[in-house]
Amino acid sequence: MKLRVPHTYVLLFCLLIIAAVSTYLIPAGEYNRFEKNNRQIVDPASYHHVAPNPAGVDDLFMAFPNGLLEVAHIVFYIFIVGGAFGVVAGTGAIEAGINLVVRRVGKYQSAVVPVLTLIFAIGGGLFGMAEETLPFLPAIVVLSRSLGYDSLVGGAIALVGAGAGFAGAFLNPFTIGVAQGIAGLPLFSGVEFRLAVWAVLTAVTIVFISRYAKKVKLSPESSQVYAIDQQRPGVTADFAQAKLSRPQAMVLLLSGVAFGFLIIGAMKWGWGINELSGLFFALAILAGPIGGLSLNATAEKFIEGAASLAGGALVVGLARATLVVLSDARVIDTIMMELSGVVSHLPSEISVAGIYLVQILLNFIVPSGSGQAALSIPILAPLSDLLGVTKQTMVLAYQFGDGFTNVFTPTQGYFMAGLALLKIPWNIWARWIFPLLLIWWGIGLIALFVAHAMRWGPF
């Protein structure tokens, strides 16, 4: 009998139950926090036990709606992006534009995957591109399938490409900037070594995705998402007859302007999810009439696009529910304290690997990069001095631990939002990416040992 993998909702609910049970086993405790540069930073010497507050049955079932409240901005972002894509797709502009691209690239089609992956990796390494990948996913999936690949390749180009760049980032202000600031290091110091690590991670990622893409093109049945793609709308095969009408061209131009604002807004203006939601709502409103849709048809296409992502949008709240239970029980700081205590007893040569492991595990319960820095760096920075590990190496361990699992852990909101847009179950994605994750972890460990051996600094 073939073993059936549980649905993503089932897996996440099981994780929620495990978290709830753990609140009876882990003592409640907290660090004191203080304000620094508009961020809440922990005092590493202030850990103290607090009154226990284990999760009850009511907490277990309230965790889902409370989780939805905490990530409401992401959930509605998914709906709005889905609605905007529904309107743009309803004009026929995406299909016509991609068909035209496929015809134009001709014999250079094999370069599309590595080139696009590199572009997203640059975004991840330069300005911490993560949530910004989401609006690109629907169109890249259509492009990927038009080239003879599958939807998983399309998702990997954006999510995994940016993820590799984010993990090996050389100038990411949201991870490196925050962590180095807390540790007292010169801002963005050590960029040369980080750039070398970024190049290795990006090259390995491109090879991994390209090999899978080639395999799928030669044998479509070997696709991890073959059955899922069979249920998606078909893509046009007659690329030689591809034409782009003037209204469709105007819609694509408008979409390009919107993505331009997305990049500039994220890099220069500090835009977050709410601003990006407003941007794509504006795109939806304008694209319909420009593309020849009536106002009623525009509204209908928007609703259709948003409704198609309802299941995936809700899963983001269910994933957050686990963190709600642990946070309400006040055990997250205890977990951090215990993990750092284990590292403190390791020899110097091994301690850097221990710090790395702490950060990897911590990312499952504190998926925010800047949030993880605010919690862990104040504790690990003085500990690294005692262990003989430079603060620069310690920050790199944090960067790797935070970055590598961002496109794997189900508690990471934007990643689960990406899977919602791709309509790919988490278990299928996890099985596909896990070999690459092992390679990433290995590269990260080697880089940390090299950094430790050369006393990478300035301190």
C-alpha positions in Angstrom: 0.0 0.0 0.0 1.4 3.4 -1.0 2.0 5.7 1.9 0.0 8.9 1.5 1.7 12.1 2.6 -0.5 14.2 4.9 -2.0 17.5 3.7 -0.1 20.6 4.6 -2.9 21.7 6.9 -2.6 18.3 8.7 1.2 18.6 9.1 0.9 22.2 10.5 -1.8 21.2 12.9 0.4 18.3 14.2 3.2 20.8 14.6 0.8 23.0 16.5 -0.1 20.2 18.9 3.6 19.4 19.5 4.2 23.0 20.3 1.3 23.1 22.7 2.5 20.0 24.5 6.0 21.4 24.8 4.7 24.4 26.8 4.1 21.9 29.7 7.6 20.7 29.5 9.6 23.9 28.9 9.8 26.3 31.8 8.5 29.8 31.1 11.1 32.6 31.2 12.0 35.9 29.7 14.8 38.3 29.1 14.4 42.0 29.8 14.3 44.1 26.7 15.3 47.7 26.0 15.0 50.1 23.1 17.9 50.7 20.8 17.7 52.3 17.4 13.9 51.7 17.4 14.4 48.0 18.0 13.7 45.8 21.1 17.0 44.3 22.2 17.4 41.7 24.9 19.6 42.1 27.9 21.7 38.9 27.9 22.2 38.9 31.7 18.5 39.4 32.6 17.0 35.9 32.0 14.5 35.1 34.7 11.7 32.6 35.2 8.1 33.8 35.0 4.8 32.3 35.9 4.0 29.3 33.7 1.3 29.8 31.1 1.0 26.4 29.3 -1.4 26.2 26.3 -4.8 24.9 27.1 -7.4 23.4 24.7 -8.9 26.9 24.1 -5.4 28.3 23.3 -4.9 25.5 20.8 -8.0 26.3 18.8 -7.6 30.1 19.2 -4.0 29.9 17.9 -5.3 29.7 14.3 -7.4 32.9 14.3 -4.8 34.7 16.4 -2.2 33.6 14.0 -4.3 35.0 11.1 -4.5 38.3 13.0 -0.7 38.5 13.4 -0.1 37.9 9.7 -3.2 39.6 8.3 -1.0 41.9 6.2 0.6 38.9 4.5 -2.7 37.1 4.0 -4.4 40.1 2.4 -1.3 40.7 0.4 -1.7 37.3 -1.1 -5.3 38.0 -2.0 -4.5 41.4 -3.6 -1.5 40.0 -5.6 -3.7 37.1 -6.7 -6.5 39.5 -7.7 -4.1 41.8 -9.6 -2.7 38.8 -11.4 -6.2 37.6 -12.2 -7.0 40.9 -13.8 -3.8 41.2 -15.8 -4.1 37.5 -16.9 -7.7 38.2 -17.8 -6.6 40.7 -20.4 -4.6 38.0 -22.2 -1.4 40.2 -21.8 0.6 37.6 -19.7 0.0 34.7 -22.1 0.7 36.8 -25.2 3.8 38.4 -23.7 5.3 35.2 -22.6 4.6 33.5 -25.9 6.4 36.4 -27.6 9.4 36.1 -25.2 9.6 32.3 -25.8 9.6 32.9 -29.6 12.3 35.7 -29.3 14.7 33.8 -27.1 14.7 30.9 -29.6 17.8 28.7 -29.2 18.8 30.6 -26.0 15.9 29.2 -24.0 18.3 27.2 -21.8 19.8 30.5 -20.5 16.5 31.7 -19.1 16.6 29.7 -15.9 20.2 30.6 -14.9 19.9 34.3 -15.9 16.6 34.8 -14.0 17.9 32.9 -11.0 21.0 35.1 -10.9 18.9 38.3 -11.1 16.9 37.2 -8.0 20.1 36.1 -6.2 21.5 39.6 -6.8 18.3 41.1 -5.3 18.6 38.8 -2.3 22.2 39.6 -1.7 21.9 43.3 -2.3 18.8 44.5 -0.5 17.3 41.4 1.1 14.8 40.5 -1.6 12.2 38.1 0.0 8.6 39.2 0.1 9.3 41.2 -3.1 9.5 37.9 -5.0 5.9 37.1 -4.6 4.3 39.2 -7.3 6.7 37.7 -9.9 5.7 34.1 -9.1 2.5 33.7 -11.2 4.1 35.1 -14.4 7.4 33.1 -14.0 5.4 29.9 -13.5 3.6 30.5 -16.9 7.0 31.3 -18.5 8.6 28.2 -17.0 5.8 25.9 -18.3 5.9 27.6 -21.7 9.6 26.7 -22.0 8.8 23.0 -21.3 9.6 23.0 -17.5 7.2 22.8 -14.6 5.7 25.2 -12.0 8.3 24.1 -9.5 11.1 25.4 -11.6 9.3 28.8 -11.9 8.9 29.0 -8.2 12.5 28.0 -7.6 13.8 30.7 -9.9 12.4 33.4 -7.7 12.1 31.9 -4.2 15.3 29.8 -4.1 17.3 32.2 -6.2 16.5 35.1 -3.9 16.8 32.7 -0.9 20.4 31.8 -1.9 21.2 35.5 -2.3 19.6 36.4 1.0 21.5 33.7 2.9 24.8 34.6 1.4 24.0 38.3 1.3 26.8 40.9 1.1 24.9 44.1 1.7 21.5 43.0 3.1 20.4 45.8 5.5 17.8 43.7 7.2 20.2 41.0 8.4 23.8 42.1 8.1 23.1 45.7 8.9 21.0 45.0 12.0 23.2 42.2 13.3 26.5 44.1 12.8 24.9 47.2 14.4 23.9 45.2 17.5 27.3 43.5 17.7 29.2 46.8 17.4 30.9 45.9 14.1 31.5 48.5 11.3 28.5 48.5 9.1 28.8 46.0 6.1 32.4 45.2 7.1 33.8 42.0 5.6 31.9 42.4 2.4 34.7 40.8 0.3 34.4 37.4 2.1 30.6 37.6 2.0 30.7 38.3 -1.7 32.8 35.2 -2.3 30.4 33.1 -0.3 27.4 34.6 -2.2 29.0 33.7 -5.5 29.5 30.1 -4.5 26.0 29.7 -3.1 24.5 31.3 -6.2 26.5 29.1 -8.6 25.5 25.9 -6.8 21.8 27.0 -6.7 21.8 27.8 -10.4 23.3 24.4 -11.2 20.8 22.6 -9.0 17.7 24.3 -10.5 19.0 24.0 -14.1 19.7 20.3 -13.8 16.2 19.7 -12.5 14.7 21.9 -15.2 16.6 19.9 -17.9 15.4 16.6 -16.4 11.8 17.8 -16.5 12.1 19.0 -20.1 13.5 15.7 -21.3 10.9 13.7 -19.3 7.9 15.7 -18.1 6.6 12.8 -16.1 9.6 13.0 -13.8 8.4 16.4 -12.5 7.7 16.5 -8.8 4.5 18.5 -9.6 3.4 16.7 -12.8 -0.1 15.8 -11.4 -0.6 19.4 -10.1 0.5 21.0 -13.4 -1.9 18.7 -15.3 -4.7 20.4 -13.5 -3.5 23.9 -14.4 -4.7 25.8 -17.5 -2.7 24.8 -20.6 -0.1 27.1 -22.2 -0.1 28.1 -25.8 2.2 25.9 -27.9 2.1 27.8 -31.2 4.7 30.4 -30.4 5.4 31.2 -34.0 2.0 32.8 -34.3 2.4 34.8 -31.0 1.0 38.3 -31.3 0.7 41.1 -28.8 -2.1 43.6 -29.2 -1.7 47.3 -28.4 -3.9 47.1 -25.2 -2.0 44.0 -24.1 1.3 45.8 -24.6 0.0 48.7 -22.6 -0.9 46.3 -19.7 2.5 44.8 -19.8 4.1 48.2 -19.8 1.9 49.2 -16.8 3.0 46.0 -15.0 6.6 46.7 -15.7 6.2 50.2 -14.2 4.6 48.6 -11.1 7.5 46.2 -10.7 9.9 49.1 -11.1 8.1 50.9 -8.2 8.3 47.7 -6.2 12.1 47.5 -6.5 12.6 51.2 -5.9 10.1 51.3 -3.1 11.8 48.3 -1.3 15.3 49.7 -1.8 14.9 53.4 -1.4 11.6 54.2 0.3 11.4 51.5 2.9 8.1 50.0 1.5 6.6 47.1 3.3 3.8 44.7 2.7 1.1 47.3 3.0 2.6 49.6 0.5 3.1 46.8 -2.0 -0.5 45.7 -1.5 -1.6 49.2 -2.4 0.7 49.1 -5.4 -0.8 45.9 -6.8 -4.4 47.0 -6.0 -3.7 50.1 -8.2 -2.3 47.8 -10.9 -5.5 45.8 -10.8 -7.8 48.8 -11.1 -5.8 50.3 -14.0 -4.9 47.1 -15.9 -8.5 45.9 -16.5 -9.9 49.0 -18.4 -6.5 49.5 -20.2 -6.6 45.9 -21.4 -10.2 46.1 -22.7 -12.1 44.7 -19.7 -15.2 46.4 -18.5 -15.4 47.6 -14.9 -17.6 44.6 -14.0 -15.3 42.2 -15.7 -12.3 43.7 -13.9 -14.0 43.2 -10.6 -14.9 39.6 -11.5 -11.4 38.7 -12.6 -10.0 40.3 -9.4 -12.3 38.1 -7.3 -11.5 35.0 -9.2 -7.7 35.6 -8.8 -8.0 36.2 -5.1 -10.4 33.3 -4.5 -8.1 30.8 -6.2 -5.5 31.5 -3.5 -7.8 31.3 -0.5 -6.5 27.9 0.7 -2.9 29.0 0.4 -3.5 32.3 2.1 -5.1 30.8 5.1 -2.2 28.3 5.6 0.0 31.3 6.4 -2.1 31.9 9.5 -2.0 28.2 10.5 1.8 28.2 10.2 1.9 31.3 12.5 -0.3 29.5 15.0 2.7 27.5 16.3 4.6 30.6 17.1 1.5 32.1 18.8 1.3 29.2 21.2 5.1 29.3 22.1 5.0 33.1 22.5 1.9 33.1 24.7 3.4 30.4 26.9 6.5 32.6 27.2 9.0 29.8 26.4 10.8 31.1 23.4 13.4 33.0 25.5 13.9 29.8 27.6 14.7 27.9 24.4 17.2 30.5 23.4 18.8 30.5 26.8 19.2 26.7 26.8 20.6 26.6 23.3 23.2 29.3 24.1 24.1 27.4 27.3 24.9 24.2 25.3 27.2 26.2 22.9 29.1 27.8 25.9 30.5 24.4 26.8 31.9 23.5 23.4 35.6 23.8 22.4 36.6 26.8 20.4 37.0 24.9 17.1 33.5 23.3 17.4 31.7 26.3 19.0 31.4 28.1 15.7 29.4 25.1 14.4 27.3 25.1 17.6 26.4 28.8 17.1 25.5 28.0 13.5 23.2 25.2 14.7 21.6 27.4 17.3 20.7 30.0 14.7 19.3 27.3 12.3 17.0 25.9 15.1 16.1 29.4 16.2 14.9 30.4 12.8 12.0 27.9 13.1 10.6 29.8 16.1 11.8 33.3 15.2 11.6 33.4 11.4 12.1 37.2 11.2 15.7 38.0 10.3 15.8 41.3 12.2 13.8 39.8 15.0 16.2 36.9 15.3 19.1 39.3 15.4 17.6 41.3 18.1 17.1 38.2 20.2 20.2 36.2 19.6 23.1 38.6 18.8 23.1 40.3 22.3 23.4 36.8 23.8 25.8 35.3 21.4 28.1 38.3 20.9 29.6 38.3 24.5 29.6 34.5 24.4 31.6 34.5 21.2 34.3 36.5 22.9 34.6 33.8 25.7 34.7 31.0 23.1 37.4 32.7 21.0 35.1 33.2 18.0 35.2 36.7 16.3 32.0 38.7 16.3 32.2 38.9 12.5 32.2 35.1 12.3 29.3 34.9 14.8 27.3 37.3 12.6 28.0 35.2 9.6 26.7 32.1 11.5 23.5 34.1 12.3 23.2 35.1 8.7 23.4 31.5 7.4 21.2 30.1 10.2 18.5 32.7 9.4 18.8 32.6 5.6 19.1 29.0 4.6 15.8 27.8 6.1 13.7 30.7 4.9 12.5 28.7 1.9 12.0 25.6 3.9 10.5 26.2 7.3 6.7 26.3 7.4 6.7 29.0 10.0 8.2 31.6 7.5 5.2 33.7 6.4 6.4 35.0 3.0 7.6 31.5 2.0 4.3 30.0 2.8 2.7 32.8 0.9 4.9 32.0 -2.1 3.8 28.3 -2.0 0.2 29.6 -1.9 0.8 31.6 -5.1 2.5 28.6 -6.7 -0.3 26.2 -5.5 2.4 23.7 -4.5 2.0 21.7 -1.2 4.7 22.2 1.4 5.6 18.5 1.6 6.3 18.3 -2.1 8.4 21.4 -2.1 10.3 20.3 1.1 11.1 16.9 -0.5 12.5 18.7 -3.6 14.6 21.3 -1.9 16.0 19.3 1.0 19.0 18.0 -1.0 19.9 21.6 -1.9 19.4 22.6 1.7 21.9 20.0 2.8 24.4 21.4 0.3 23.8 24.9 1.5 24.3 23.9 5.1 27.6 22.2 4.2 28.9 25.2 2.3 27.9 27.4 5.2 29.8 25.2 7.7 32.9 25.2 5.5 32.7 29.0 5.2 32.4 29.4 9.0 35.4 27.1 9.6 37.5 29.1 7.1 36.3 32.4 8.7 37.2 31.0 12.2 40.6 29.7 11.1 41.6 33.1 9.6 40.3 35.0 12.6 38.0 37.0 10.3 37.4 40.5 11.7 38.0 43.3 12.3 37.1 41.6 15.6 
